[in-house]
Structures are given as structure tokens and as C-alpha cells.
């Protein structure tokens, strides 16, 4: 089969089993670039050079369902973190309402299937960072009521009850309150997302959760030794848990040669007075100038496929998925430049001998199964377990 034939086969497969992508940061990009003014940055209009995502490219990429991240930075704390997350939730709701011909609101696995039958892209919400609930289980439940289907337990910094992968250890994993958060997430049907968390937190969450977990945008640590990735011993536990690890496309997490380059590029961004995670056009211009002087190691679709090959080998085909992290990164792999690129990854996996059945699980059915299984656990727990009103003061008070 030629490269052109593989690409045509990939597009045909995605027409039947579209991508359920675990993580896209478009809502935060809209906050930063246009203050949520959807007239000023119309994703149904001309392709914007400042975004990886618009409706035409989602269609071209074969995306059938998208978890939109309702992320707020770790520097937002207390009520500010809660209110900013609510603004992110509102932004997704307004996107779906504005583009109702293309986007469908979704909370359940059945909603995702229905959207596909209607020819629309199912739109789900995922909160990124447990700091957004301000140590309140009631706030967690309120987010669930508003349609948030997963919460990443941390972002880049530790919070008061969980350790992050990219911060100095503080708790040794989850605290007692952190475990209560996981149990309450199980009860209200919110998927426990273990991207961004320390390996100790991953293991504690797997010990605690009675529902499948997800990694909404993380790759293999054995392939690229970055703390944002998933160690093999954790991948090995996914079959017993039923969860799914969704490989990300962020070059600095997937290409070993890019790790050192990224450290220098991030330091350059900070030297210009900007946060190293800034993805505004101004920050991208500074990055581009740095890359022009210091050529950037380039990841490709084959780089992502290396991770998926390993993750499938360790966790099994039923426990892998895709979480691109578009509009949450300054750089993307060649061939996966934006959300139109998924067919190139599927074509690469076809070239490596992945079967149509395996690819259908990767793109579509694994994520649907996890959603449905979490819903079943929630129904059972809700029927026999009252909502928890535990507080962090009660559970994590010094002995």
C-alpha cells in the first residue's frame, strides 16, 4: 500500500470511527487572545494562524468528539480559580450554542454516539487542575452538574492534596482529602485524570478509584523520560482498572532531543517577561525567533506512533487513546501541525501494521467504554452512598 493509499484508508477509517480527543485548550486560547469575544475570533471563519483549532480543520481531521479543557493556571487560587473555571465552562457552552450545526453538547457515552449519528462533533468538558475546586467537594459536584466530565488532579504545581509531576514532592502522592476527592469523583461520574500528576499520585489514585481513570494527554515515560509521561508500572495497571492513557503530541514530552532545547527556549521566554507556558501570538513570535537562531528538534507523527506502539505493548490495545493538547502548546509535530493532522498519525500506524480493529479502539471505542463504565460506577455509588461533605481541615489535620 502506497503512502497515498494509506492516507486515504486512514480518512475512511476516521469517517467510521472518528477521534475522541482527550484534551484541547481552545477555551483558554480564546480567553487570552480575544477575551471570549467569539465575533473577534470566529472558529467557523477563515483559518487563524494563532489557533490550532477551527471547525473546518476538526472536520478534516476526523474528530468526532472533543474534551475541551476548562483549564485555569495554578497561580489562580481560591475563589479566583473557581470563578475563572466557571468562565471557561461558560465559554465552552457558548461555543457549542453558537456553532450548533457542528458541535453538540455531550456528557455521556450515549450523547457522544448521538452526536456522531447527527453528524456533529460531541463536545465534552474537562477541568485541568484540582486547584480549581478550592478544596471543596461541593464545588467539585457543582462542576459535575455543569457537565465537567473529568478533572486532572493537578496541573504543573502541587495543590493542597496532590503532588504534581513537575513540582517538588510535598505529600508523597495523595493526602487523605485527595483520596476523598477521587472517591467523590467516582460517585458523581467525573473521570479521574492522571495527566500532570506525580507517579506517586498516579499510584495512589489507582489504589483509590473504583472507576476507570484516564490520562487525557500523556505519553510513555519509557520512550521519552519526562515526568509528564506515564511509567510502565502504571501502564501495566490499566487493564485491571479499565482506564485509558491518551498519547499527547507535545514535542517536549515525546521527543527526547526536544527536552533540553525546551528548557532553553522556556528560559528565553521568561527572560522576555513572559510565562513559559504562554501561547499568545507574542509568545509564539519570541519562540519562533529563538528557534530560527537555535534550530528546534522536530517531532513527527512517527514520534507519536513510537509512544503508542509502546503503550499498546505494555497496557494493551484496550487502554490507549489520543489527547493531542492542541492550542495548549507552542509547537506541534510535523504532520500533526493542527487538528486536521490526525489522518497522518493513523496512516503511520497503518504502515506499522495496526489493524482496523485496533485503530477503531484507539480513536473511538476505548474512550466510549471508559465514559460508559464511569457512568455505571456513578449510578451504583449514588444509589447507596450519600454525597461527602468532608473538608480538608477534617481529613488532613496534623496528628
C-alpha positions as CSV (number, residue, x, y, z in Angstrom):
1,X,0.0,0.0,0.0
2,X,1.4,3.4,-1.0
3,X,1.6,6.4,1.3
4,X,-1.3,8.0,-0.6
5,X,-3.3,4.8,-0.2
6,X,-2.6,4.6,3.5
7,X,-3.7,8.2,4.0
8,X,-7.0,7.5,2.1
9,X,-7.5,4.4,4.2
10,X,-6.9,6.5,7.3
11,X,-9.5,9.0,6.3
12,X,-12.0,6.3,5.5
13,X,-11.4,4.7,8.9
14,X,-11.9,8.0,10.7
15,X,-15.2,8.5,8.9
16,X,-16.4,5.3,10.6
17,X,-14.5,5.6,13.9
18,X,-13.7,9.3,14.5
19,X,-11.2,10.5,17.0
20,X,-12.3,11.1,20.6
21,X,-9.6,13.5,21.6
22,X,-8.9,13.8,25.3
23,X,-7.6,17.4,25.5
24,X,-7.8,20.7,23.6
25,X,-7.0,24.1,25.1
26,X,-9.1,26.2,22.7
27,X,-11.1,27.8,25.6
28,X,-8.0,29.2,27.2
29,X,-6.7,30.4,23.9
30,X,-10.0,32.3,23.4
31,X,-9.7,33.8,26.8
32,X,-6.1,35.0,26.1
33,X,-6.5,36.1,22.5
34,X,-9.9,37.7,22.4
35,X,-11.4,37.8,25.9
36,X,-14.0,35.2,24.8
37,X,-15.3,37.6,22.1
38,X,-16.4,34.9,19.6
39,X,-17.1,37.5,17.0
40,X,-13.5,38.7,17.2
41,X,-12.1,35.2,16.7
42,X,-14.6,33.1,14.7
43,X,-13.6,29.5,14.5
44,X,-16.1,29.0,11.7
45,X,-14.4,31.7,9.6
46,X,-11.0,31.9,8.0
47,X,-8.3,29.7,9.4
48,X,-6.5,31.6,12.2
49,X,-2.7,31.4,12.3
50,X,-3.0,32.0,16.1
51,X,-5.0,28.8,16.6
52,X,-4.6,25.1,16.0
53,X,-8.3,24.6,16.1
54,X,-11.3,25.6,14.0
55,X,-14.4,23.8,12.7
56,X,-13.1,23.1,9.2
57,X,-9.9,21.6,10.5
58,X,-11.7,19.5,13.1
59,X,-13.8,18.1,10.2
60,X,-10.7,17.5,8.1
61,X,-9.0,15.7,11.0
62,X,-11.8,13.3,11.5
63,X,-12.6,14.4,15.0
64,X,-15.9,13.0,16.3
65,X,-15.7,14.1,20.0
66,X,-13.5,16.6,21.8
67,X,-12.9,17.1,25.5
68,X,-12.5,20.9,25.8
69,X,-10.2,21.8,28.6
70,X,-11.7,24.3,31.1
71,X,-8.2,25.0,32.4
72,X,-7.1,27.8,34.7
73,X,-3.4,28.3,35.7
74,X,-2.1,27.2,39.1
75,X,-1.4,30.8,40.0
76,X,-5.2,31.2,40.2
77,X,-6.2,30.2,43.7
78,X,-9.2,30.3,46.0
79,X,-12.3,32.0,44.6
80,X,-10.4,33.3,41.6
81,X,-9.7,29.7,40.5
82,X,-13.3,28.8,40.9
83,X,-14.7,31.8,39.1
84,X,-12.2,31.5,36.2
85,X,-13.1,27.9,35.8
86,X,-16.8,28.9,35.6
87,X,-15.9,31.4,32.9
88,X,-14.1,28.6,31.0
89,X,-17.2,26.3,31.3
90,X,-19.4,29.2,30.1
91,X,-17.0,29.7,27.1
92,X,-17.5,26.0,26.0
93,X,-21.2,26.3,26.4
94,X,-21.3,29.4,24.3
95,X,-19.1,27.8,21.6
96,X,-21.5,24.8,21.4
97,X,-24.5,27.1,21.3
98,X,-23.1,29.4,18.6
99,X,-21.9,26.5,16.4
100,X,-24.8,24.2,17.0
101,X,-24.7,22.9,13.4
102,X,-21.2,21.5,14.0
103,X,-20.9,21.0,17.8
104,X,-23.2,19.0,20.1
105,X,-23.3,19.2,23.9
106,X,-22.3,15.9,25.4
107,X,-22.0,14.4,28.9
108,X,-22.5,10.7,28.4
109,X,-21.3,8.0,26.1
110,X,-24.8,7.9,24.6
111,X,-24.6,11.7,23.9
112,X,-21.3,11.1,22.0
113,X,-22.9,8.4,19.9
114,X,-26.0,10.5,19.2
115,X,-23.8,13.5,18.1
116,X,-22.0,11.2,15.7
117,X,-25.3,10.0,14.2
118,X,-26.3,13.6,13.8
119,X,-23.0,14.5,12.0
120,X,-21.9,16.8,14.8
121,X,-18.8,16.8,17.0
122,X,-19.6,15.8,20.6
123,X,-18.3,18.5,23.0
124,X,-17.3,17.4,26.5
125,X,-15.6,19.4,29.3
126,X,-12.5,18.5,31.3
127,X,-11.2,20.6,34.2
128,X,-7.4,20.7,34.3
129,X,-6.0,21.1,37.8
130,X,-7.6,20.2,41.1
131,X,-6.8,23.7,42.5
132,X,-9.9,24.8,40.5
133,X,-12.3,23.3,43.2
134,X,-10.6,25.3,46.0
135,X,-10.5,22.3,48.3
136,X,-14.3,21.9,48.2
137,X,-16.2,18.7,47.4
138,X,-19.4,20.8,46.9
139,X,-17.6,22.8,44.2
140,X,-16.5,19.6,42.6
141,X,-20.1,18.4,42.5
142,X,-21.2,21.7,41.1
143,X,-18.7,21.4,38.2
144,X,-20.1,17.9,37.5
145,X,-23.6,19.3,37.4
146,X,-22.3,21.8,34.8
147,X,-21.1,19.0,32.6
148,X,-17.4,18.7,33.6
149,X,-16.6,15.0,32.8
150,X,-13.1,14.8,34.1
151,X,-10.7,16.6,36.4
152,X,-6.9,16.5,36.2
153,X,-5.9,16.1,39.8
154,X,-3.1,18.7,39.5
155,X,-1.6,20.9,36.8
156,X,2.1,21.9,36.9
157,X,2.1,22.7,40.6
158,X,1.2,20.7,43.6
159,X,-2.1,21.6,45.3
160,X,-3.1,21.2,48.9
161,X,-3.9,17.5,48.5
162,X,-2.0,16.1,45.5
163,X,1.6,16.1,44.1
164,X,2.3,17.3,40.5
165,X,4.8,15.6,38.2
166,X,6.6,19.0,37.7
167,X,6.9,20.2,41.3
168,X,8.9,19.2,44.3
169,X,7.2,16.4,46.3
170,X,5.1,17.7,49.1
171,X,2.6,15.0,50.0
172,X,4.1,11.8,48.7
173,X,1.1,11.3,46.4
174,X,-2.5,11.9,47.6
175,X,-3.4,13.1,51.0
176,X,-6.5,11.7,52.8
177,X,-8.5,14.6,51.4
178,X,-7.1,13.8,47.9
179,X,-8.4,10.3,48.2
180,X,-11.8,11.7,49.2
181,X,-11.7,13.8,46.1
182,X,-11.1,10.7,44.0
183,X,-14.0,8.8,45.7
184,X,-16.4,11.8,45.2
185,X,-15.4,12.0,41.6
186,X,-16.3,8.3,41.2
187,X,-19.6,9.0,42.9
188,X,-20.6,11.9,40.6
189,X,-19.3,10.3,37.4
190,X,-16.3,12.5,36.8
191,X,-13.3,10.7,35.4
192,X,-10.1,10.9,37.4
193,X,-7.5,12.4,35.0
194,X,-3.9,11.5,35.9
195,X,-2.1,13.6,33.4
196,X,0.2,16.1,35.0
197,X,0.4,14.3,38.3
198,X,3.4,12.7,40.0
199,X,3.8,8.9,39.6
200,X,3.1,8.6,43.4
201,X,-0.2,10.4,42.8
202,X,-1.0,8.1,39.9
203,X,-0.4,5.0,42.1
204,X,-2.5,6.4,45.0
205,X,-5.3,7.3,42.6
206,X,-5.3,3.8,41.1
207,X,-5.4,2.3,44.6
208,X,-8.4,4.5,45.5
209,X,-10.6,4.7,42.3
210,X,-13.3,2.2,41.7
211,X,-13.9,3.7,38.2
212,X,-11.6,3.7,35.2
213,X,-9.1,6.5,35.2
214,X,-7.8,8.4,32.2
215,X,-4.6,10.2,31.2
216,X,-6.1,12.9,29.0
217,X,-2.8,13.9,27.4
218,X,0.3,11.9,28.4
219,X,2.7,9.6,26.6
220,X,5.2,6.9,27.6
221,X,8.0,7.7,30.0
222,X,10.0,4.7,28.8
223,X,10.1,6.2,25.3
224,X,10.8,9.8,26.5
225,X,11.9,10.2,30.1
226,X,9.9,13.2,31.1
227,X,7.9,13.4,34.4
228,X,4.8,14.3,32.5
229,X,4.7,10.9,30.9
230,X,3.4,7.6,32.3
231,X,5.8,5.0,33.8
232,X,5.4,1.4,32.6
233,X,4.4,0.1,36.1
234,X,1.4,2.5,35.9
235,X,0.5,1.5,32.3
236,X,0.6,-2.1,33.5
237,X,-2.2,-1.4,36.0
238,X,-4.6,0.0,33.4
239,X,-6.1,-3.4,32.4
240,X,-7.2,-4.1,36.0
241,X,-8.6,-0.6,36.4
242,X,-10.1,-0.4,32.9
243,X,-8.6,3.0,32.2
244,X,-7.1,4.7,29.1
245,X,-3.9,6.5,28.5
246,X,-4.3,9.1,25.7
247,X,-1.0,9.9,24.0
248,X,-0.2,13.6,23.6
249,X,1.6,15.3,20.7
250,X,3.5,17.9,22.7
251,X,7.1,17.7,21.3
252,X,8.8,18.4,24.6
253,X,7.1,15.4,26.2
254,X,7.6,12.9,23.3
255,X,11.0,13.6,21.7
256,X,14.0,13.2,24.0
257,X,16.1,15.6,21.9
258,X,13.5,18.3,22.5
259,X,13.6,18.2,26.3
260,X,16.9,20.2,26.6
261,X,16.0,22.6,23.8
262,X,12.7,23.3,25.5
263,X,14.4,24.2,28.8
264,X,16.5,26.8,27.0
265,X,13.6,28.1,24.9
266,X,11.4,28.4,28.1
267,X,14.2,30.3,29.9
268,X,14.4,32.7,26.9
269,X,10.6,33.3,27.1
270,X,10.9,34.1,30.8
271,X,13.8,36.4,30.1
272,X,11.3,38.4,27.9
273,X,9.0,38.7,30.9
274,X,6.5,36.1,29.8
275,X,5.4,32.8,31.4
276,X,7.0,29.8,29.9
277,X,3.5,28.3,29.1
278,X,2.3,31.5,27.3
279,X,0.9,30.6,23.9
280,X,-0.2,34.1,22.8
281,X,0.9,35.3,19.4
282,X,3.6,37.5,21.1
283,X,5.0,34.5,22.9
284,X,4.9,32.4,19.8
285,X,6.9,35.1,18.0
286,X,9.6,35.1,20.6
287,X,9.7,31.3,20.4
288,X,9.9,31.4,16.6
289,X,12.8,33.9,16.8
290,X,14.6,31.6,19.3
291,X,14.0,28.6,17.0
292,X,15.4,30.5,14.0
293,X,18.7,31.0,15.8
294,X,18.7,27.7,17.6
295,X,17.0,25.0,15.3
296,X,14.4,23.1,17.1
297,X,14.4,19.2,17.2
298,X,11.3,18.2,15.1
299,X,8.9,15.6,16.3
300,X,6.8,13.8,13.7
301,X,3.8,11.5,13.5
302,X,6.3,8.7,13.7
303,X,7.4,10.0,17.1
304,X,3.9,9.8,18.5
305,X,3.5,6.4,16.9
306,X,6.6,5.2,18.8
307,X,4.8,6.1,22.1
308,X,1.6,4.4,21.0
309,X,3.4,1.2,20.0
310,X,5.0,1.0,23.4
311,X,1.8,2.0,25.3
312,X,-0.1,-0.7,23.4
313,X,2.6,-3.3,24.2
314,X,2.5,-2.5,27.9
315,X,-1.1,-1.7,28.7
316,X,-2.9,-3.5,25.8
317,X,-4.9,-2.2,22.9
318,X,-8.0,-1.6,25.0
319,X,-6.2,1.0,27.1
320,X,-4.8,3.5,24.7
321,X,-6.2,6.7,23.1
322,X,-5.3,10.1,21.7
323,X,-5.1,13.5,23.5
324,X,-3.3,16.0,21.3
325,X,-3.2,19.1,23.6
326,X,-3.8,21.4,20.6
327,X,-3.8,25.1,21.5
328,X,-2.1,24.3,24.7
329,X,1.4,24.1,23.2
330,X,3.6,26.5,21.2
331,X,4.9,23.7,18.9
332,X,3.4,20.6,17.3
333,X,4.9,17.7,15.4
334,X,5.5,17.9,11.7
335,X,2.4,16.4,10.0
336,X,0.4,16.9,13.2
337,X,0.5,20.7,12.9
338,X,-3.1,21.2,13.9
339,X,-6.3,19.3,14.4
340,X,-6.5,18.4,10.7
341,X,-3.5,16.1,11.2
342,X,-5.0,13.0,12.8
343,X,-5.2,11.1,9.5
344,X,-1.4,11.3,9.2
345,X,-1.0,9.6,12.6
346,X,-3.5,6.9,11.6
347,X,-1.7,6.4,8.3
348,X,1.6,6.0,10.1
349,X,0.0,3.3,12.4
350,X,-1.4,1.5,9.4
351,X,2.1,1.5,7.9
352,X,3.3,-0.2,11.2
353,X,0.7,-2.9,10.9
354,X,-2.0,-1.7,13.2
355,X,-5.3,-3.4,12.3
356,X,-8.5,-1.6,11.5
357,X,-10.0,-3.1,14.7
358,X,-7.1,-1.9,16.8
359,X,-7.3,1.6,15.3
360,X,-11.0,1.8,16.0
361,X,-10.3,1.1,19.6
362,X,-7.6,3.8,19.7
363,X,-9.7,6.5,18.1
364,X,-13.2,5.8,19.3
365,X,-14.3,2.8,21.3
366,X,-11.9,2.8,24.2
367,X,-12.9,6.3,25.2
368,X,-16.6,5.5,24.8
369,X,-16.2,2.4,27.0
370,X,-14.4,4.4,29.8
371,X,-17.2,7.0,29.8
372,X,-19.9,4.3,30.0
373,X,-18.1,2.4,32.7
374,X,-17.6,5.5,34.8
375,X,-21.4,6.3,34.4
376,X,-22.2,2.8,35.7
377,X,-20.0,3.2,38.7
378,X,-21.6,6.6,39.4
379,X,-25.1,5.1,39.3
380,X,-24.2,2.4,41.7
381,X,-22.4,4.7,44.2
382,X,-25.1,7.4,44.0
383,X,-27.8,4.8,44.8
384,X,-26.0,3.6,48.0
385,X,-23.6,6.4,49.1
386,X,-24.5,10.0,50.2
387,X,-22.5,12.9,49.0
388,X,-19.5,13.6,51.1
389,X,-19.2,16.8,53.0
390,X,-15.7,16.1,54.3
391,X,-13.3,19.0,54.4
392,X,-9.6,19.2,54.0
393,X,-9.3,20.5,57.6
394,X,-11.0,17.4,58.9
395,X,-9.1,14.9,56.9
396,X,-5.6,16.4,56.6
397,X,-5.4,18.0,60.1
398,X,-2.0,17.3,61.7
399,X,-2.0,14.3,64.0
